[in-house]
Amino acid sequence: MRDVYSKADLEVTPAAALAFAIFAASTSAILVRWSHAPSSVAAFYRVLFTTVLVAPIALIRHREEFSRLSRRDLGFAIVAGVALAVHFAAWFESLNHTSVAASVTLVQTQPIFVAVGAAVLLKERVHRMTVIGILVAIVGAAAMSFGDAGEAPISDATLYGNSLAVLGAITVAGYVLAGRAIRQRVSLFPYVTVVYTACTITLFALVGAQGHGYLEYPPREWLLFLAMAVGPGVLGHTIVNWVLKYLESVVVSVAWLGEPVGATILALVLLAEVPDAITVIGGLVVLAGIYVTTVERERRAGG
């Protein structure tokens, strides 16, 4: 994909690319469910293999651009990578201390943090209909989450787990905002190479700190790590980072709420997990919120 957007010379619009990327990211939950490796190890190899896949393109086609990166852009790209690593670590760990429903709901509040950050830091105006779309999508995400509320009991560590989920929401919001800011000036592959490298190094340190092994995993796990890199990594996060040059951070952030919808559909097909009525209704509400936000953006772009 090129970094110059024109409907006349692009076969795929950013909105369509974003929809595809969110669906690709939805495969993450299935692949993680299939894996028996510690979550931090799976996250580490997912990002490491993603880096290995995108870095050669950056080094071959955009080598000169690395030398032209300003210290500011390089610093923010590194911060974005660390934020992404903290998001993975905080969210996965929160699931060990609070209910799935609470964890997923709280981490999906990230559009609120993105909207605030976009208005304060990026001077992106957040319109009334966009706010409505955000709220509708979050309500739907909450409904989807509480569809399985009875699966995990509340423990004394709930507050800690909930706090970690909120930290996951804040850090992924920072990741999206940094991408929106830097991608206006930096090409896709140099940017994601720096971000993924920083994320990989951070997760590598985390795996070591947790005392997990790095290599003693069967071939099946390595195939799953590679699948995580190709699907959620290259076809998910990397395409989202391409889209961030053309669509407002709030629109992209709300679209991320479509990930649990895609994951629910894939779980039905691949894991025979039949969603209950609340989950289905919540998914439809999420899609309605994404639709409102996207239509509002297209209306303003056309006007």
C-alpha positions in Angstrom: 0.0 0.0 0.0 1.2 3.5 -0.8 1.4 6.5 1.5 -0.5 8.8 -0.9 -4.2 8.4 -0.7 -6.3 9.2 -3.7 -9.6 7.4 -4.5 -8.4 7.4 -8.2 -5.2 5.5 -7.6 -6.1 3.2 -4.6 -8.1 0.1 -5.1 -8.8 -0.1 -1.4 -10.0 2.9 0.6 -8.6 3.4 4.1 -12.1 2.6 5.6 -12.1 -0.8 3.8 -8.5 -1.5 4.8 -9.4 -0.7 8.4 -12.3 -3.1 8.4 -10.1 -5.9 7.0 -7.4 -5.1 9.6 -9.8 -5.3 12.5 -11.0 -8.7 11.2 -7.4 -9.9 10.9 -6.8 -8.7 14.5 -9.8 -10.6 15.6 -7.9 -13.9 14.9 -5.6 -13.1 17.8 -8.1 -14.3 20.5 -8.5 -17.7 18.6 -4.7 -18.1 18.2 -4.0 -17.3 21.8 -6.7 -19.7 22.9 -5.1 -22.5 20.9 -1.6 -21.7 22.3 -0.5 -23.2 25.6 2.5 -20.9 26.0 2.6 -18.1 28.6 0.7 -15.0 27.4 3.8 -12.8 27.6 5.8 -15.4 25.5 3.1 -15.5 22.9 3.0 -11.7 22.7 6.8 -11.5 22.5 7.1 -13.9 19.6 4.1 -12.4 17.9 5.8 -9.0 17.8 9.3 -10.4 17.2 8.1 -12.3 14.1 6.1 -9.3 12.9 9.2 -7.2 13.1 11.2 -9.8 11.2 8.6 -9.7 8.4 8.4 -5.9 8.0 12.0 -4.8 8.8 13.5 -6.1 5.5 11.0 -4.0 3.5 11.9 -0.9 5.6 15.7 -1.5 5.2 15.6 -2.2 1.5 13.0 0.4 0.4 13.3 3.1 3.0 16.8 2.9 4.3 17.5 6.6 3.8 14.4 7.6 5.7 15.8 6.2 8.9 18.6 8.7 8.9 16.1 11.5 8.3 14.0 10.6 11.3 14.0 13.4 13.8 14.8 12.7 17.4 11.3 13.7 18.3 9.6 11.2 15.9 12.1 8.5 16.8 11.4 9.0 20.5 7.7 9.0 20.1 7.8 5.8 17.9 9.8 4.1 20.7 7.3 5.3 23.3 4.5 3.9 21.1 6.3 0.5 21.0 6.7 0.5 24.8 3.1 1.5 25.2 2.0 -1.4 23.0 4.1 -3.8 25.0 2.6 -2.5 28.3 -0.9 -2.8 26.8 -0.3 -6.5 26.0 1.3 -7.2 29.4 -1.3 -5.2 31.5 -4.4 -6.6 29.7 -3.3 -10.2 29.8 -2.3 -10.0 33.4 -5.6 -8.3 34.3 -7.4 -11.5 33.3 -5.7 -13.3 36.1 -7.1 -11.0 38.7 -10.6 -10.0 37.6 -13.5 -11.3 35.5 -13.3 -11.6 31.8 -16.3 -9.3 31.6 -14.7 -6.6 33.7 -11.3 -6.8 32.0 -12.6 -6.7 28.4 -15.1 -3.9 29.2 -12.5 -1.7 30.9 -9.8 -2.2 28.2 -12.4 -1.3 25.6 -12.9 2.1 27.1 -9.8 3.2 25.1 -11.8 5.3 22.6 -12.6 7.7 25.4 -8.9 8.2 26.2 -8.2 8.5 22.4 -10.9 11.1 22.0 -9.5 13.2 24.9 -6.0 12.8 23.7 -6.9 13.6 20.1 -8.6 16.8 21.2 -5.8 17.9 23.6 -2.7 16.7 21.9 -3.6 16.5 18.2 -6.2 19.3 18.0 -8.6 16.9 16.3 -12.1 18.2 16.8 -14.4 15.5 18.2 -17.9 16.1 16.9 -21.2 15.4 18.7 -22.2 12.5 16.5 -18.7 11.0 16.9 -19.1 11.1 20.7 -22.5 9.4 20.3 -20.9 6.7 18.1 -18.2 6.2 20.7 -20.7 5.8 23.5 -22.9 3.5 21.5 -20.0 1.2 20.6 -18.7 1.1 24.2 -22.2 0.2 25.5 -22.3 -2.6 22.9 -18.8 -3.8 24.0 -19.9 -3.8 27.6 -23.0 -5.9 26.7 -20.8 -8.4 24.9 -18.4 -8.6 27.8 -21.1 -9.2 30.4 -22.6 -11.9 28.3 -20.1 -14.2 30.0 -20.1 -12.4 33.4 -20.7 -15.5 35.3 -17.6 -17.3 34.1 -15.1 -15.6 36.6 -15.8 -15.0 40.2 -15.0 -11.7 41.9 -11.9 -11.9 44.1 -10.1 -9.6 46.5 -7.7 -8.8 43.7 -10.5 -7.4 41.5 -9.4 -3.7 42.0 -5.9 -4.6 41.0 -7.1 -6.5 37.9 -9.5 -3.7 36.9 -6.7 -1.1 37.3 -4.5 -3.2 35.0 -7.3 -3.3 32.4 -7.6 0.5 32.5 -3.8 0.8 32.1 -4.2 -1.4 29.1 -6.8 1.0 27.7 -4.7 4.0 28.3 -1.5 2.6 26.8 -3.2 1.3 23.7 -4.8 4.8 23.3 -1.2 6.3 23.5 -0.1 3.8 20.8 -3.0 4.9 18.5 -2.4 8.7 19.2 1.4 8.4 18.6 0.7 6.5 15.3 -1.7 9.2 14.2 0.8 12.0 14.9 3.9 10.4 13.4 2.4 8.7 10.4 1.6 12.2 8.9 5.4 12.6 8.4 7.0 9.1 8.4 6.4 6.2 6.0 4.7 3.1 7.2 7.5 0.6 7.2 10.2 2.7 9.0 7.6 3.7 11.6 6.3 0.2 12.4 9.9 -1.2 12.3 10.9 1.2 15.1 7.6 0.6 17.0 7.7 -3.2 16.8 11.4 -3.3 17.7 10.8 -1.3 20.9 7.8 -3.5 21.7 9.8 -6.6 21.1 12.7 -5.5 23.4 10.2 -4.5 26.1 8.4 -7.9 25.9 11.7 -9.8 25.8 12.7 -8.1 29.2 9.2 -9.0 30.6 9.5 -12.6 29.7 12.8 -12.8 31.4 11.5 -11.0 34.4 8.7 -13.4 34.7 11.1 -16.4 34.6 9.6 -18.0 31.4 11.8 -19.9 29.0 12.5 -18.5 25.5 13.0 -21.6 23.4 11.5 -24.8 25.0 8.2 -24.9 23.0 6.9 -27.6 20.6 6.6 -27.0 16.8 2.9 -26.4 17.2 3.5 -23.3 19.3 6.0 -21.8 16.9 3.5 -22.2 14.1 0.9 -20.4 16.2 3.5 -17.6 17.0 4.1 -17.2 13.3 0.3 -17.1 12.6 -0.1 -14.4 15.2 2.6 -12.4 13.5 1.0 -12.7 10.0 -2.6 -12.3 11.0 -3.0 -9.9 13.9 0.5 -8.5 13.4 1.1 -7.8 9.7 -2.5 -7.9 8.4 -3.9 -6.3 11.6 -1.7 -3.8 13.4 0.5 -2.9 10.4 -2.5 -2.1 8.2 -4.1 -0.1 11.1 -0.9 2.0 11.2 -1.1 2.6 7.5 -4.7 3.7 7.9 -3.8 6.2 10.7 -2.3 8.5 8.1 -5.7 9.0 6.5 -8.3 8.5 9.2 -8.7 10.3 12.5 -7.5 8.5 15.6 -10.9 8.5 17.1 -12.4 6.7 14.1 -9.7 4.1 14.2 -10.0 3.6 17.9 -13.8 3.1 17.7 -13.3 0.6 14.9 -11.0 -1.4 17.2 -14.2 -2.2 19.2 -15.1 -4.4 16.2 -12.4 -6.9 17.2 -14.5 -8.8 19.8 -17.3 -9.0 17.2 -15.0 -10.6 14.7 -13.5 -12.8 17.5 -17.0 -14.0 18.5 -17.8 -14.9 14.9 -14.5 -16.8 14.5 -15.1 -18.6 17.9 -18.5 -19.8 16.6 -16.9 -21.2 13.4 -13.6 -22.5 14.7 -14.3 -23.3 18.4 -18.0 -24.1 18.3 -18.6 -21.4 21.0 -22.2 -20.3 20.5 -22.7 -16.7 21.7 -25.7 -16.0 23.9 -28.4 -13.4 23.1 -26.7 -10.6 25.0 -23.4 -11.1 23.2 -25.2 -11.0 19.8 -27.2 -7.9 20.7 -24.0 -6.3 22.1 -22.2 -7.1 18.8 -24.9 -5.4 16.7 -24.8 -2.3 19.0 -21.0 -2.2 18.6 -21.4 -2.3 14.8 -24.0 0.4 15.0 -21.6 2.7 17.0 -18.8 2.1 14.4 -21.3 2.9 11.6 -22.3 6.2 13.2 -18.7 7.2 13.8 -17.7 6.3 10.2 -20.7 7.9 8.6 -20.1 11.1 10.5 -16.5 11.1 9.4 -17.4 10.6 5.8 -20.1 13.3 6.0 -17.6 15.8 7.3 -15.0 14.7 4.7 -17.6 15.1 1.9 -18.8 18.4 3.2 
